Amino acid sequence: MKFMRFCAVSVLFTMITAGICLAVDPPPPQLAAPRATAAPTSPASQAVIEFDNVTYDFGKVPVGEKVRHTYMVTNTGTETLQITNVHPGCHCTTPGEWTHSIEPGQTGRIPVQFDSTGFGSGPITRTVDVYSNAKNEPHKILMLKGLIWKPIEYASSATIMIPADSTEAKSTSVKIVNQTDNPVTFSNAVSSKPLLFEAALKEVKPGKEYDLLITAHPPFPAGNTGGTITVNTSLAGTPSITVSAMARVTPSVEIRPSQIVLNSLPDRATTNVVTIVCNTMTNFALSNAKASDSQIQVTIKPGYRPGMFNLMIVTPPNFHLEPGQRAEVTVESNHPHNPTIQVPIMQIPRPKPYAAVHPATPPATAHP
């Protein structure tokens, strides 16, 4: 009996001890749930513009020829490429109907035309601005370049300077050069005003170079008188060339400027320079320069070439001409038609002093 009680107590003790251990020991840690990995983000969609060639060299073309070229443009992006504007850099270059919308992976066209009419010989470069929604280059600059040449090279105008008192014929020459590989003949130079202009051709290099001599004969009309000289050629496509001629009659003695205008800064000395040039005499000379006002100093200095002089005119500080008051500088010359040269002096009127405007004073109020 005692043994059975002892076994029961032992079993009970064992169960109590196990319960205490379960209550004291912490539960086993639970494993965290695996975190979901974010899917890799794809690059943002965009339109990308690419050209096969941004610079087109059209080589060598004669003046007047029209150059046409088409730029090929490809959209290498993932969105539709919208070309919003094609703007040439000058009026001589014009765009055609370009491809406005280009789908991804597709290729479009931008046609351009350059007109070389009116250009002289030599290299030339023109630009075309392309605007689009491309993420890489929304503003792209295309270029056209090349060499323009004239089959016949010559100066299109010639001016003959003639002194006013001249009674002799005056001439000038224009060189005409054939730029082609084949010989060209120039003939029959005709003047539109034969009484004033005479034209003659001289062959310098057979088939390659000529001199066009233009002579103006007296009497010469005053001022500027123009005319044209027409020359026939044997070049196919260019039956004739035209040169504009101008007879410019200049004064015997030029005065630049013709008058002196004093500014309104009287607090310091002022120097004005008047240039006198003689177009008819190589031994032209000036002397005895003076001013009507003794306060003004005048000095004669030679210019950089014979027949040219500078008058150095110095006005002292606080010098001022009143309204209606006149002054001038005179100088003597050895020219038979201009023995005395006069240069008037004028004064810019002084600004009127600013009159401050004050509000009217209200009348005093009478107090009892």
C-alpha positions in Angstrom: 0.0 0.0 0.0 2.7 2.4 0.9 4.5 1.5 -2.3 1.5 2.4 -4.4 1.2 5.8 -2.7 4.9 6.4 -3.3 4.5 5.7 -7.1 1.5 8.0 -7.3 3.3 10.8 -5.6 6.3 10.3 -7.9 4.1 10.5 -11.0 2.4 13.6 -9.7 5.7 15.3 -8.9 7.0 14.5 -12.4 3.9 16.0 -14.0 4.1 19.2 -12.0 7.8 19.6 -12.8 7.1 19.2 -16.5 4.3 21.8 -16.4 6.6 24.3 -14.6 9.3 23.8 -17.3 6.8 24.3 -20.1 5.6 27.5 -18.4 9.1 28.9 -17.9 10.8 28.0 -21.3 9.9 30.5 -24.1 8.2 29.2 -27.2 10.5 28.4 -30.1 11.0 31.4 -32.5 8.8 31.4 -35.6 10.5 31.9 -39.0 9.7 35.2 -40.7 7.7 34.9 -43.9 9.9 35.5 -47.0 9.7 39.1 -48.3 8.3 39.5 -51.8 11.0 40.8 -54.2 10.0 43.8 -56.3 10.1 43.2 -60.0 12.8 45.1 -61.8 11.6 48.4 -63.3 11.7 48.8 -67.0 13.3 52.0 -68.4 10.9 54.9 -69.1 9.3 54.9 -72.5 10.7 57.6 -74.8 11.3 58.7 -78.4 14.9 58.8 -79.6 15.9 60.5 -82.8 18.9 59.3 -84.9 20.1 60.6 -88.3 22.0 58.7 -90.9 24.1 61.8 -91.5 23.7 65.3 -90.0 26.1 67.0 -92.5 25.6 66.8 -96.3 28.5 67.9 -98.5 27.1 68.7 -102.0 30.5 69.2 -103.5 31.0 71.8 -106.2 28.0 73.4 -108.0 27.7 76.4 -110.3 25.9 79.5 -109.1 22.2 79.3 -109.7 21.9 75.6 -109.3 19.4 74.1 -106.8 20.8 71.5 -104.4 18.3 68.9 -103.1 19.0 66.4 -100.3 16.9 64.2 -98.0 18.0 63.5 -94.4 16.9 60.0 -93.2 15.7 60.0 -89.5 15.0 56.9 -87.4 13.1 56.6 -84.2 15.1 54.2 -82.0 13.0 54.7 -78.9 9.8 53.2 -77.6 7.4 56.0 -78.2 6.1 57.8 -81.3 8.6 60.5 -82.5 6.9 63.8 -83.3 8.9 66.2 -85.5 7.2 69.5 -84.8 9.2 72.0 -86.9 12.0 72.1 -89.5 13.4 75.6 -89.6 16.2 76.6 -92.1 18.8 79.2 -91.1 18.2 81.4 -94.2 15.7 82.1 -97.0 17.9 80.4 -99.5 17.2 77.0 -97.8 13.7 75.6 -97.8 12.3 72.3 -96.3 10.0 70.0 -98.1 7.1 67.9 -96.6 8.9 66.0 -93.9 7.6 62.9 -91.9 5.8 64.4 -88.9 5.2 61.1 -86.9 7.6 58.2 -86.8 6.7 55.0 -84.9 9.3 53.1 -82.9 11.8 51.4 -85.1 10.6 53.2 -88.2 12.4 55.7 -90.5 11.2 59.1 -91.8 12.4 61.7 -94.3 13.3 65.4 -94.1 13.8 66.8 -97.6 15.7 70.1 -98.0 16.5 72.4 -101.0 19.3 75.0 -101.2 19.1 77.6 -104.0 22.6 79.0 -104.9 21.2 81.9 -107.0 22.8 85.2 -106.2 25.8 83.8 -104.3 29.4 84.5 -105.2 32.1 82.0 -105.7 33.5 80.3 -102.6 32.7 77.8 -99.8 29.3 78.0 -98.1 27.6 76.4 -95.1 23.9 76.4 -94.3 22.1 75.0 -91.2 18.6 73.5 -90.6 17.1 73.3 -87.1 14.9 70.3 -86.4 12.6 70.3 -83.3 10.9 67.2 -81.9 9.8 65.4 -78.8 12.9 63.3 -78.7 14.3 62.8 -75.2 18.0 62.6 -76.4 18.1 65.6 -78.8 14.8 67.7 -79.0 16.7 70.3 -81.0 19.0 69.0 -83.7 21.1 71.0 -86.2 21.6 69.7 -89.7 24.2 71.1 -92.0 24.7 71.6 -95.8 28.1 72.6 -97.1 29.9 72.8 -100.4 31.6 75.0 -102.9 29.8 77.5 -105.2 31.6 78.6 -108.4 30.7 80.8 -111.3 31.4 79.6 -114.9 32.3 83.2 -115.7 33.9 85.2 -112.9 33.7 89.0 -113.1 32.8 92.1 -111.0 29.2 93.0 -111.6 29.7 96.7 -111.1 32.3 99.4 -111.8 32.5 102.9 -110.5 34.5 105.8 -112.1 35.4 108.7 -109.7 35.5 112.0 -111.6 36.5 115.4 -110.2 33.9 118.1 -110.7 36.2 120.3 -112.8 37.6 117.5 -114.9 37.6 117.8 -118.7 39.4 114.6 -119.5 38.0 111.1 -120.0 38.3 108.7 -117.0 38.5 104.9 -117.3 38.3 101.7 -115.3 38.6 98.0 -116.2 36.8 94.8 -115.2 38.5 91.5 -115.4 36.5 88.6 -117.0 37.7 85.1 -116.3 36.4 81.8 -117.8 36.3 79.2 -115.0 35.2 76.3 -117.2 37.5 73.7 -118.8 36.5 74.8 -122.4 37.5 78.0 -124.1 34.9 80.8 -124.1 34.8 83.8 -126.5 33.6 87.3 -125.3 32.5 89.9 -127.9 30.3 92.8 -128.7 30.5 95.0 -125.6 27.5 97.4 -125.8 26.9 100.5 -123.6 23.3 101.5 -122.7 24.5 105.2 -122.6 27.1 105.5 -125.4 27.4 109.2 -125.1 28.8 108.8 -121.5 30.2 105.3 -121.4 32.4 103.6 -123.9 33.2 99.9 -123.6 36.0 97.8 -125.2 37.2 94.3 -124.8 40.8 93.1 -124.7 41.8 89.5 -124.8 44.4 88.6 -122.2 44.5 84.8 -122.4 42.7 83.3 -125.4 39.5 81.7 -124.4 40.2 82.2 -120.6 40.6 85.9 -119.6 39.5 89.2 -121.0 39.7 92.9 -119.8 36.6 95.0 -120.2 37.7 98.7 -120.4 34.9 101.2 -119.5 35.6 104.9 -120.3 33.5 107.9 -119.2 33.7 110.9 -121.6 33.0 114.5 -120.7 30.9 116.6 -120.3 30.1 114.9 -117.0 26.7 115.4 -115.4 26.7 116.4 -111.7 26.2 113.7 -109.1 26.0 110.0 -109.9 25.0 108.7 -113.4 24.7 105.0 -114.1 24.5 102.7 -117.1 25.1 99.1 -118.1 27.6 97.3 -120.3 26.4 94.1 -122.0 29.0 91.5 -123.3 28.1 88.5 -125.4 29.6 85.1 -124.6 29.9 81.7 -126.4 29.1 79.8 -123.2 26.0 77.6 -123.4 23.5 78.7 -120.9 25.1 82.1 -120.4 24.6 84.1 -123.7 25.6 87.4 -122.2 26.9 89.1 -119.0 26.0 92.6 -117.7 28.2 95.0 -115.8 26.7 98.1 -114.1 28.8 101.3 -114.6 28.6 104.3 -112.4 30.1 107.8 -113.1 30.4 109.5 -109.8 31.3 113.2 -110.0 33.0 114.3 -106.8 33.6 117.9 -105.7 37.0 119.5 -106.4 37.5 120.1 -102.7 35.6 117.9 -100.2 35.0 119.1 -96.6 34.1 116.4 -94.0 32.1 117.3 -92.0 30.8 120.4 -93.7 30.0 122.1 -90.4 30.8 121.8 -86.7 28.1 121.3 -84.1 29.2 122.0 -80.5 27.7 119.9 -77.8 26.3 121.2 -74.5 29.3 120.3 -72.3 31.0 123.6 -71.6 33.0 122.4 -68.6 36.0 121.2 -70.7 37.9 122.0 -73.9 36.6 120.2 -77.0 38.5 119.3 -80.1 36.8 118.8 -83.5 38.5 117.6 -86.6 37.5 118.7 -90.1 39.2 116.9 -93.1 39.7 118.8 -96.3 40.6 116.8 -99.5 41.4 118.1 -102.9 40.6 115.7 -105.8 42.1 117.7 -108.6 45.5 118.9 -107.4 48.6 117.0 -106.2 50.2 120.2 -104.8 47.1 121.3 -102.9 48.0 123.4 -99.9 46.2 125.2 -97.0 47.3 128.3 -95.0 46.2 131.0 -92.7 43.5 129.1 -90.7 41.6 131.2 -88.2 38.3 131.4 -86.4 35.8 134.3 -86.2 36.0 134.0 -82.4 39.4 134.6 -80.8 38.7 132.0 -78.1 38.7 129.2 -80.8 42.1 127.8 -81.8 42.7 126.3 -85.3 45.7 124.2 -86.4 46.4 122.7 -89.8 47.9 119.2 -89.9 48.7 117.2 -93.1 46.7 114.0 -93.8 48.0 110.5 -94.7 48.2 111.3 -98.4 49.0 114.3 -100.6 46.1 116.7 -101.1 44.6 115.9 -97.6 44.6 118.1 -94.5 43.0 118.1 -91.1 41.8 121.2 -89.3 42.1 120.7 -85.5 39.5 123.1 -84.0 39.7 123.5 -80.2 37.0 125.3 -78.2 37.9 126.3 -74.6 35.9 125.3 -71.5 32.7 127.1 -70.9 32.5 128.2 -74.5 29.0 128.7 -75.7 27.2 130.4 -78.6 24.0 132.1 -77.7 21.0 131.8 -79.9 21.5 133.8 -83.1 25.2 134.1 -82.6 27.4 132.8 -85.5 30.9 131.6 -85.7 33.1 130.0 -88.4 36.5 128.8 -89.3 38.2 130.0 -92.5 41.3 128.7 -94.3 43.0 129.8 -97.5 43.9 127.3 -100.3 45.8 127.4 -103.5 42.9 125.9 -105.5 41.8 128.3 -108.2 38.1 127.6 -107.7 38.2 127.4 -103.9 40.6 130.1 -102.6 38.8 130.4 -99.3 37.2 127.5 -97.5 34.6 128.2 -94.8 33.4 125.8 -92.0 30.4 127.1 -90.0 30.2 126.4 -86.3 26.8 125.8 -84.6 25.8 125.3 -81.0 23.3 122.8 -79.6 20.9 124.8 -77.5 21.2 124.3 -73.8 18.3 122.5 -72.2 15.9 124.7 -70.2 16.2 124.3 -66.4 13.6 122.0 -64.9 10.9 124.0 -63.1 9.5 122.1 -60.1 5.8 122.1 -59.9 4.5 122.6 -56.4 0.9 122.0 -55.3 -1.1 125.1 -54.7 -1.2 126.2 -51.1 -4.7 126.0 -49.7 -6.0 129.3 -48.3 -5.6 129.8 -44.6 -8.7 129.0 -42.5 -9.9 131.9 -40.3 -10.3 130.9 -36.7 -12.5 132.7 -34.3 
